[in-house]
Amino acid sequence: MPVFAPPPIDQLIVPDFIRMPGYGQREPRTNLTRSALDLLIRPQKANGFKPPVVSKLFSQAGNQRPIRLINYKSLLAYLNSLPDGADPANIVPRGIHAK
């Protein structure tokens, strides 16, 4: 008879905000790179100066640099709104055999 093992507690708790990962690191819940998250949260030419994901700057007294916090529910909503990769209409041909 298999023994039931509950999932880790960090998978049960959904945070309101997540911190921007460090340089060269990925966000552990979504596995997105820092660069990919940056394109989603900061107004810039690539997103028409309208970021699809909400973020906030948190600054404590005495600290020189603020911390960028990403609204996790906003990030998940954006990711869930993306088209499914299984739909042939959404597949972009790549490689040497692409026409």
Buried (B, 14 or more C-beta within 10 A) or exposed (E): EEEEEEEEEEEEEEEEBBEBBEEEEBBEBBEBBBEEBBBBBBEEEEBEEEBBBBBEEEEEEEEEEEEBBBBBBBBBEBEEEEEEEEEEEEEEEEEEEEE
